[in-house]
């Protein structure tokens, strides 16, 4: 009876170890596939707060053929206020 119990225990442990190894290998394959799907995109720096963000998510402003990027409309407004105040000082 003890031998039967030990055999079943070893079989269970073997199947469990095989399952853990199989799960580890398949998860790493999924991670690799996901990483391949990630498109590398240029990061741009917010001209006000200095935050880096993907160009597609940035709020853009073009002044005299120069592009400025912002993380939000609030940063864009701050930039425009500073720009206007600097122009008034001149």
C-alpha positions in Angstrom: 0.0 0.0 0.0 2.8 2.4 0.8 4.6 1.5 -2.5 1.4 2.4 -4.4 1.1 5.7 -2.5 4.8 6.6 -3.2 4.4 5.7 -6.9 1.3 7.9 -7.2 3.2 10.7 -5.3 6.2 10.5 -7.7 3.9 10.5 -10.7 2.0 13.5 -9.4 5.3 15.4 -8.7 6.6 14.5 -12.2 3.5 15.8 -13.9 3.5 18.9 -11.7 7.2 19.7 -12.5 6.5 19.1 -16.2 3.5 21.5 -16.0 5.7 24.2 -14.4 8.4 23.9 -17.0 5.8 23.9 -19.8 4.1 26.9 -18.4 7.4 28.8 -18.1 8.4 28.0 -21.7 5.1 29.0 -23.2 4.9 32.2 -21.2 8.3 33.3 -22.4 7.2 32.7 -26.0 4.2 34.9 -25.5 6.4 37.6 -24.0 8.7 37.5 -27.0 5.7 37.7 -29.4 4.3 40.7 -27.5 7.7 42.5 -27.6 7.9 42.0 -31.3 4.6 43.6 -31.8 5.6 46.7 -29.9 6.3 49.4 -32.4 9.4 51.5 -31.6 8.2 55.1 -31.6 10.2 58.3 -31.2 10.1 59.9 -27.8 9.7 63.6 -27.6 10.4 65.9 -24.7 7.8 68.3 -23.3 9.1 71.8 -23.7 7.6 72.9 -20.3 7.8 70.0 -17.8 10.5 67.9 -19.5 8.5 64.7 -19.6 9.3 62.2 -22.4 6.4 60.7 -24.2 5.6 59.0 -27.5 5.3 61.4 -30.4 1.8 60.1 -31.3 0.5 60.9 -27.8 2.0 64.4 -27.6 0.2 67.7 -28.1 2.0 69.4 -31.0 2.6 73.1 -31.8 4.5 74.4 -34.8 5.9 77.9 -34.7 8.0 79.2 -37.5 8.7 75.7 -38.9 9.8 74.5 -35.4 7.9 71.7 -33.7 7.2 71.9 -29.9 5.7 68.9 -28.0 3.7 68.9 -24.8 2.3 66.2 -22.5 -1.0 68.1 -22.1 -2.9 71.2 -23.2 -2.0 72.8 -19.8 1.7 72.6 -20.6 1.0 74.0 -24.1 -0.9 76.9 -22.6 2.0 77.6 -20.1 4.4 77.7 -23.0 2.3 80.1 -25.0 1.9 82.4 -22.0 5.6 82.4 -21.4 6.2 83.0 -25.1 3.7 85.9 -25.2 5.2 87.5 -22.1 8.7 87.3 -23.6 7.5 88.9 -26.8 5.9 91.8 -24.8 9.2 92.4 -22.9 11.0 92.9 -26.2 
